Every structure is written in C-alpha cells, then in structure tokens.
Amino acid sequence: MDNSDVLKLIDEVSEVLSLLIELKRKGRFREALEKIDKTLLKYFHLDSEFIYSVSEDFFIDALKQKKNLTFDQLSTLAELLNEHGEILLEQNNLKQSQKVLRNTLKIYYFLNEEQDFFSFKNMNKMLLINEKLSKINVEIKS
C-alpha cells in the first residue's frame, strides 16, 4: 500500500470515527456497530467474528501475517476497535468489550515497541483502555 492509499484510508476511517461518535451520542449503538463491521470488512478485510475468535496472544501475528497490515493501518484499526469496544461497553456487553479492548491494547503495545518513535498519544490511549478494562474486570467479578 503506497502513501496515497494509506492517507486515503486514514481520511475515510476518520470520517467513520466521526460518524460513530455522533451515533453513540444519539444512542444508536446497533447502527454504530453495523458501521464498524462494514468498515472492518471494507478497509481491513476483517469481520467481528475474527476479532472475537483470535486469541489476544496471536492477534498481532494474525494481523501482520494473514492480513499484511502496515503500522499506519494497524494504528487506524486500533482507533476503530477502540470505538467498537467503547460501544460494547456502553451496551453493558462486558465480555465482548473486554475482548475487543484487549486486542486494541495489543495493537498499541505492538506499535509502541516496533515503531522508531515513542507516541504519547498511543500511551495515553493505552492508559485509558487499561482503566476501562479494570472497570470491566471489577464488574465481571461482581
């Protein structure tokens, strides 16, 4: 994928993320999840079943090897999955939210380890995801 394709991907997924925020605000969660599913298929050739079924230990390898995703694509995918996890959490779908957020966290860990620069933005997102996962863990145990 060349730079113009990556920029187009980032731009188009950014528009989807903006739409998702609006749909969440209006409480239209099902529509938001459907939009995520369509976006995952269109831009990453993934479906939600793949996200839920792959072990978090093998998630990054599966994305790199089978899907051949670049760092930019992985970063964009992480943004989309983070929204996916938040929507599931707002619906009180704790187990699926936990799975999606853990996989999102794996992507951010991978990016921080493999890229030539440190990203405070990614680190902040990782902290926020960890906070959400802690809350989910407490609720699941209750």
N, C-alpha and C positions, 0 to 999 in steps of 0.2 A: 504494500500500500504506500503510495507516494504522499508527499506532504499535502498536496491539494486535497487528496481523498481524506486524509486524516483531519484536516481543517473543516472539510465539509461534514464529516461525521460528528466532530465536536460541536459544530454550529447547529446541526439538525437535532442532536440529542439534547443540547442546551435548550432548544425550543420545547422539546418534550418535557424536560425537567420543569420549565416554567409552567407549562400546562398542568403538570402533576401537582404542583404547589397550589394552583388555583382549584383543581378538582378536590384536593384534600381539604382546603379551606371551606369548600361548599359541602363537604361530607359525601362526595360522590366517589366512594372508595372502590366500588366494583369497576366503575368506568376507568379509574386510575390504574387498577391492576390489569385490566384488559389492555390499556395503552402501553403499560410496561411490557406485557407479554408480546405485543405486536412489535415493539421497539427491539426487544431482545432477539426476536426472530429475524427482523429486517436487517439490523446492523451487526449482530454478533452471531447469528445462526445458532442461537440457544433458545431453549424453552424453559419455563419454570420448573418442569419436571427434572431437567438436568441439574438445575440449581439445587433442588431439594434432594436429589438422589446421590450426587457425588459427595464422597467423604471430604470433609474440610482438609484432611491431610493430603489429599490428592487433587484438590480443586485447582490450584495454580498449575500443576503439571498438566492437568486435563486442558486447561485453557491455553497454555503455551504450546503443547504438542498437538492436540487434536484440532484446536481452533486457530492456532498460529497467530495469536493476538500480540500486537506491539505494546510498548509501555503506554503510549497515548490511548490506545484502545482499552487497555486494562484500567487506566485511570478513569476514563469515561464510563466504562462498565461499572466501576466501583461507585460512581456517583448515582447511577441508575439503580443499582442494587441497594444502596443506602436508602433511597426513597422507597423502594419496594419493602424493605424491612420496616421502615417507619410506618408505612400504611398498614402493614400486617399488625404491627404493634398497636396502632390506634384502633384496629378492629378487635383487639384482645386475642389475636391469633398468636399466642406466645411461642409455641414450638416452631412454627414456620418462620416467624420473625427472628427467633434466635438463630435458626439455621442460616437464613439469608444474611443476617448481620455478622455472624461468624465468618462466613465466606467473604463478605465485604472487607472485614478486618484483615483476612488473609491476603487479599489483594493489596491493601495499603501497606501491610508489613513487607510484602514482597517488593513493592515499588520502592519503599524506603531503603531496603537492603541492596537492591540491584541498580538503582539509578546513581548517577555520578554526583548528584546534589542532594542535600537534605531539604525536605519540604516541611516547613512549619504548618502549612495548610493541611497537608496529609496527617501530620502528627496531631493537630487539633481534631480532625475528623476521627482519628483513631481513639482519642480520649473520649469524645462524645459517644462513639459506638460502644466503648467499654462501659461507660456509665449506663447506657441503655441495657446492655447485656447483664450488668449487675442487678438492675431493677427486675429484669425478666427472671433471672435466676432466683431472686427472693420470692417473686410471685409464684413461680412454678413450685417451689418448695413449700409454700404456704398451704 
